[in-house]
Amino acid sequence: MISGEFIFFGLFIVFVIGVLLLDLLIIGRKSREVSVKEAAIWSGIWIFLALGFALFLRFYAEIVHDINNFEDLKIITKHYAPFLQLDNTSFEHSLDLYRKNSSINFLSGYLIEKSLSVDNLFVIMAILTAFSVKKADYKRVLFWGILGAIVLRCIFIFAGAALIYKFEWILYIFGIYLIYVGIKMFIDRNTEEKIEPQNHPIVKFFSKRFRVFPKYVSDRFFIKKSGIFYITPLFIVLIIIEITDLIFALDSIPAIFAVTRDPYIVFFSNIFAILGLRSLFFLLIKVIEKFYLLKIGVAILLVYVGGKLMLHEWLVQIGFKPVFSLYIILFVLSGSILFSMLFPKKAVAS
């Protein structure tokens, strides 16, 4: 018998595939440069969908793990929310606490992933620029990059959850690593990403082992000439972006495990953030320089979630609630954006 948990996860995957196919076959079937207006509209749509899912969790979170009674609820909270204090006298009250906790954790994870994506976008922009990819082809490259990222994140998240369940001490390793990454990001915040295409190890690897066509061919990844199969430079760019996302996943996934141990909530928050990554990219490339303090804000968040992972038991003992993390994340992100606008970069430099 197929569990309700598996059915819900399957339906969510169908939803994601449906959205991606709609984008590929209808909305984005032609290569063209995306306008700021279009990017802003789609960014708003993705944020609206994420908020809608958070609202769904607030009232129906039990559907995710097919919770039907108090015993089911106790088992799930023991696995994924061991610090959640249930009301043993009332199933309804306990269920409401679980729903609220799931919704808050989803929003916190979504904001963390979204903020970390900003730094990822800097690197993606540097890659596309260094390899002289046409702006009209950005959309296609990012589409397939996002599709690959979804598959890789799914593997990483559920593997990570299994490791945490078996070896809880790994949370402390995640915490130390995130603090290190946050400090390094702060120190290197003004360092520009420099990429030399001809010396890139991925380019060298593919050039030695495959036939690489010497120039871009529209938005195609592969081409056949005179009966010979070639990969195009655009495909190599796609592989580099996939590997870059894989590296960033090493930061973002442990960071979200700082707010919840539920792999499904981690996965849902990751996917909603990734699905909106492409529209966010086209929106931010026009205004990213104005929010120069955002990178500092992301660095602070990494240090915070790293510290939270290392001190999670003590924080529970003193009554630290999940909603506090949401407030801190919102405060840091909004503060870095606000101060970037109040104190423009030129004024600071002068």
C-alpha positions as CSV (number, residue, x, y, z in Angstrom):
1,M,0.0,0.0,0.0
2,I,1.4,3.4,-1.0
3,S,1.6,5.8,2.0
4,G,0.1,9.2,2.0
5,E,3.5,10.7,2.5
6,F,4.8,9.2,-0.7
7,I,1.7,10.3,-2.6
8,F,2.1,13.9,-1.4
9,F,5.8,14.0,-2.3
10,G,4.9,12.5,-5.8
11,L,2.2,15.1,-6.4
12,F,4.7,17.9,-5.5
13,I,7.2,16.5,-8.0
14,V,4.5,16.4,-10.6
15,F,3.7,20.0,-9.8
16,V,7.4,21.0,-10.2
17,I,7.8,19.1,-13.5
18,G,4.5,20.6,-14.8
19,V,5.8,24.1,-14.0
20,L,9.1,23.4,-15.7
21,L,7.5,21.9,-18.8
22,L,5.1,24.9,-19.0
23,D,8.2,27.2,-18.9
24,L,10.2,25.1,-21.5
25,L,7.5,24.3,-24.0
26,I,5.2,27.4,-23.9
27,I,6.6,30.4,-22.0
28,G,10.3,30.1,-22.8
29,R,10.2,28.2,-26.1
30,K,12.1,31.0,-27.9
31,S,15.5,32.3,-26.9
32,R,15.2,36.0,-26.0
33,E,16.5,38.5,-23.5
34,V,14.2,38.7,-20.4
35,S,13.1,42.2,-19.5
36,V,13.2,43.6,-16.0
37,K,9.4,43.9,-16.0
38,E,9.0,40.2,-16.9
39,A,11.5,39.1,-14.3
40,A,9.8,41.2,-11.6
41,I,6.4,39.7,-12.5
42,W,7.7,36.1,-12.4
43,S,9.7,36.8,-9.2
44,G,6.4,38.0,-7.6
45,I,4.6,34.9,-8.8
46,W,7.2,32.5,-7.3
47,I,7.2,34.4,-4.0
48,F,3.4,34.3,-4.0
49,L,3.4,30.5,-4.6
50,A,6.0,30.0,-1.8
51,L,3.8,32.1,0.6
52,G,0.8,30.0,-0.5
53,F,2.6,26.8,0.3
54,A,3.6,28.2,3.7
55,L,-0.1,29.0,4.3
56,F,-1.0,25.4,3.3
57,L,1.5,24.1,5.8
58,R,0.0,26.3,8.5
59,F,-3.4,24.6,8.2
60,Y,-2.6,21.2,6.6
61,A,1.0,20.3,7.4
62,E,-0.1,16.9,8.7
63,I,-0.8,15.8,5.1
64,V,2.9,15.9,4.2
65,H,3.7,13.0,6.6
66,D,0.2,11.4,6.5
67,I,-0.5,12.2,10.2
68,N,-3.9,10.8,11.2
69,N,-3.7,10.4,15.0
70,F,-1.7,11.4,18.1
71,E,0.7,8.4,17.8
72,D,1.6,9.4,14.2
73,L,2.3,12.9,15.4
74,K,4.5,11.7,18.2
75,I,6.5,9.6,15.8
76,I,7.0,12.3,13.3
77,T,8.0,15.0,15.8
78,K,10.4,12.5,17.5
79,H,12.2,12.1,14.1
80,Y,12.0,15.6,12.7
81,A,11.1,18.0,15.5
82,P,12.4,16.5,18.7
83,F,12.4,19.8,20.5
84,L,8.8,20.6,19.8
85,Q,6.8,20.5,23.1
86,L,3.5,18.7,22.4
87,D,0.4,19.1,24.6
88,N,-0.2,15.5,25.7
89,T,-3.7,16.4,26.8
90,S,-4.9,17.6,23.4
91,F,-4.2,16.2,20.0
92,E,-5.8,19.2,18.3
93,H,-3.6,21.7,20.2
94,S,-0.5,19.6,19.5
95,L,-1.4,19.3,15.8
96,D,-1.8,23.1,15.6
97,L,1.7,23.5,17.2
98,Y,3.1,21.1,14.6
99,R,1.4,23.0,11.7
100,K,2.7,26.4,13.0
101,N,6.2,25.0,13.5
102,S,6.3,23.5,10.0
103,S,5.1,26.7,8.3
104,I,7.6,28.9,10.2
105,N,10.5,26.4,9.4
106,F,9.5,26.4,5.7
107,L,9.6,30.2,5.6
108,S,12.9,30.4,7.4
109,G,14.4,27.8,5.1
110,Y,13.0,29.6,2.1
111,L,14.5,32.9,3.1
112,I,17.9,31.4,3.9
113,E,18.0,29.6,0.5
114,K,16.9,32.7,-1.3
115,S,19.5,34.9,0.4
116,L,22.3,32.4,-0.2
117,S,21.2,32.3,-3.9
118,V,22.2,35.9,-4.2
119,D,25.8,35.0,-3.8
120,N,25.3,32.2,-6.2
121,L,24.0,34.6,-8.8
122,F,27.1,36.7,-8.6
123,V,29.2,33.6,-9.7
124,I,26.7,32.6,-12.4
125,M,26.8,36.1,-13.8
126,A,30.6,36.0,-13.8
127,I,30.5,32.6,-15.7
128,L,28.1,33.7,-18.3
129,T,30.1,37.0,-18.9
130,A,33.5,35.3,-19.0
131,F,32.3,32.7,-21.6
132,S,30.6,35.5,-23.7
133,V,27.2,33.8,-23.6
134,K,24.5,35.8,-25.4
135,K,21.9,37.4,-23.1
136,A,19.2,35.8,-25.3
137,D,20.6,32.3,-24.3
138,Y,20.7,33.0,-20.5
139,K,17.2,31.8,-20.1
140,R,17.8,28.4,-21.7
141,V,21.0,27.8,-19.8
142,L,19.5,28.7,-16.5
143,F,16.4,26.5,-17.1
144,W,18.5,23.4,-17.5
145,G,20.8,24.5,-14.7
146,I,17.8,24.7,-12.4
147,L,16.5,21.3,-13.5
148,G,19.8,19.7,-12.7
149,A,20.0,21.6,-9.4
150,I,16.6,20.1,-8.3
151,V,17.8,16.6,-8.9
152,L,21.1,17.2,-7.1
153,R,19.4,19.0,-4.1
154,C,17.0,16.1,-3.7
155,I,19.8,13.6,-3.4
156,F,21.8,15.9,-1.1
157,I,18.9,16.7,1.2
158,F,17.7,13.2,1.9
159,A,21.2,11.8,2.2
160,G,21.9,14.6,4.7
161,A,18.8,13.9,6.6
162,A,19.7,10.2,6.8
163,L,23.2,11.1,8.1
164,I,21.8,13.5,10.8
165,Y,19.3,10.9,11.9
166,K,22.1,8.3,12.3
167,F,24.9,10.6,13.4
168,E,23.5,13.6,15.2
169,W,27.0,14.9,16.0
170,I,27.3,15.8,12.3
171,L,25.3,18.9,13.0
172,Y,28.3,20.3,14.9
173,I,30.5,19.7,11.8
174,F,27.9,21.5,9.7
175,G,27.8,24.4,12.2
176,I,31.6,24.8,12.2
177,Y,31.7,24.7,8.4
178,L,28.9,27.3,8.1
179,I,30.7,29.7,10.5
180,Y,33.9,29.3,8.5
181,V,32.1,30.0,5.2
182,G,30.3,33.0,6.7
183,I,33.6,34.5,8.0
184,K,35.3,33.8,4.7
185,M,32.5,35.4,2.7
186,F,32.7,38.5,4.9
187,I,36.5,38.8,4.4
188,D,36.2,38.2,0.6
189,R,33.1,40.4,0.1
190,N,34.9,42.9,-2.1
191,T,36.9,40.3,-4.1
192,E,35.7,40.0,-7.7
193,E,35.1,36.6,-9.2
194,K,37.7,36.1,-12.0
195,I,37.2,33.3,-14.5
196,E,39.6,32.5,-17.4
197,P,37.7,30.3,-19.8
198,Q,40.7,28.9,-21.6
199,N,42.3,27.8,-18.3
200,H,39.2,26.5,-16.6
201,P,39.6,22.9,-15.5
202,I,36.2,21.9,-16.8
203,V,37.0,23.3,-20.2
204,K,40.3,21.4,-20.3
205,F,38.6,18.2,-19.2
206,F,36.0,18.3,-21.9
207,S,38.4,19.5,-24.6
208,K,40.7,16.5,-24.0
209,R,37.9,13.9,-23.9
210,F,35.2,15.1,-26.3
211,R,34.8,16.8,-29.6
212,V,34.0,20.5,-28.8
213,F,32.6,22.7,-31.5
214,P,34.8,25.9,-31.7
215,K,31.8,28.3,-31.4
216,Y,28.3,28.7,-30.1
217,V,25.5,27.4,-32.3
218,S,22.4,29.4,-31.4
219,D,21.1,28.0,-28.0
220,R,22.1,24.4,-28.8
221,F,24.1,22.1,-26.4
222,F,24.9,19.5,-29.1
223,I,25.4,19.5,-32.8
224,K,26.1,17.0,-35.6
225,K,28.3,18.1,-38.5
226,S,29.3,15.8,-41.4
227,G,28.2,12.8,-39.3
228,I,30.4,13.8,-36.3
229,F,28.8,14.5,-33.0
230,Y,30.0,17.6,-31.1
231,I,29.2,19.3,-27.8
232,T,29.0,23.1,-28.0
233,P,30.6,25.6,-25.6
234,L,27.1,26.3,-24.2
235,F,27.0,22.8,-22.9
236,I,30.3,23.3,-21.1
237,V,28.9,26.5,-19.6
238,L,25.9,24.5,-18.3
239,I,28.1,21.9,-16.7
240,I,30.2,24.6,-15.0
241,I,27.0,26.2,-13.6
242,E,25.8,22.8,-12.3
243,I,29.1,22.2,-10.5
244,T,28.9,25.7,-9.1
245,D,25.4,25.1,-7.7
246,L,26.6,21.8,-6.3
247,I,29.3,23.7,-4.4
248,F,26.8,26.2,-3.1
249,A,24.5,23.4,-2.0
250,L,27.2,22.4,0.5
251,D,26.5,25.8,2.2
252,S,22.7,26.2,1.8
253,I,21.5,22.7,2.7
254,P,23.3,22.5,6.1
255,A,22.1,26.1,6.7
256,I,18.4,25.0,6.3
257,F,19.0,22.0,8.6
258,A,19.7,24.6,11.2
259,V,16.0,25.5,11.3
260,T,14.5,22.1,10.7
261,R,15.5,18.4,10.5
262,D,12.5,17.5,8.3
263,P,14.0,16.6,4.9
264,Y,10.6,17.3,3.2
265,I,10.4,20.9,4.6
266,V,14.1,21.4,3.6
267,F,13.4,20.1,0.1
268,F,10.2,22.1,-0.4
269,S,11.9,25.4,0.7
270,N,14.9,24.6,-1.5
271,I,12.7,23.9,-4.6
272,F,10.6,27.0,-4.2
273,A,13.7,29.1,-3.9
274,I,15.4,27.4,-6.9
275,L,12.3,27.7,-9.1
276,G,12.4,31.5,-8.6
277,L,16.1,31.7,-9.1
278,R,16.0,32.4,-12.8
279,S,13.6,35.3,-12.6
280,L,15.5,36.6,-9.6
281,F,18.7,36.5,-11.7
282,F,17.3,38.7,-14.5
283,L,15.9,41.1,-11.9
284,L,19.1,41.4,-9.8
285,I,21.6,41.8,-12.6
286,K,20.1,45.2,-13.2
287,V,20.2,46.4,-9.6
288,I,22.6,44.0,-7.7
289,E,25.3,46.7,-7.3
290,K,22.9,48.9,-5.4
291,F,22.5,46.2,-2.7
292,Y,26.2,45.9,-2.0
293,L,25.6,45.2,1.7
294,L,23.5,42.1,1.0
295,K,26.6,40.0,0.8
296,I,27.5,41.1,4.4
297,G,24.0,40.2,5.5
298,V,24.3,36.7,3.9
299,A,27.7,36.2,5.7
300,I,26.0,37.2,9.1
301,L,23.2,34.7,8.4
302,L,25.7,31.9,7.7
303,V,27.5,32.6,11.0
304,Y,24.1,32.7,12.8
305,V,22.8,29.4,11.5
306,G,26.2,27.8,12.1
307,G,26.1,29.0,15.7
308,K,22.5,27.8,16.0
309,L,23.5,24.3,14.9
310,M,26.2,24.1,17.4
311,L,24.1,25.5,20.3
312,H,20.7,24.0,19.3
313,E,20.2,22.0,22.5
314,W,21.1,24.9,24.8
315,L,18.8,27.2,22.8
316,V,15.9,24.8,23.3
317,Q,16.6,24.7,27.0
318,I,16.3,28.5,27.3
319,G,13.1,28.6,25.3
320,F,14.4,29.7,21.9
321,K,11.5,29.3,19.5
322,P,11.6,28.6,15.7
323,V,9.8,31.9,15.0
324,F,12.8,33.8,16.5
325,S,15.0,32.5,13.6
326,L,12.5,33.8,11.1
327,Y,12.6,37.2,12.8
328,I,16.4,37.3,12.8
329,I,16.6,36.3,9.1
330,L,14.1,39.0,8.1
331,F,15.8,41.6,10.2
332,V,19.3,40.9,8.7
333,L,18.1,40.7,5.1
334,S,15.9,43.8,5.3
335,G,18.6,45.7,7.3
336,S,21.3,45.0,4.7
337,I,18.9,46.1,1.9
338,L,17.8,49.2,3.7
339,F,21.3,50.3,4.7
340,S,22.4,49.7,1.1
341,M,19.8,52.2,-0.1
342,L,20.4,54.7,2.7
343,F,24.1,54.7,2.2
344,P,24.9,54.2,-1.5
345,K,28.2,52.7,-2.5
346,K,29.5,55.9,-4.1
347,A,28.8,57.9,-1.0
348,V,30.6,55.3,1.1
349,A,33.6,55.2,-1.3
350,S,34.0,59.0,-1.2
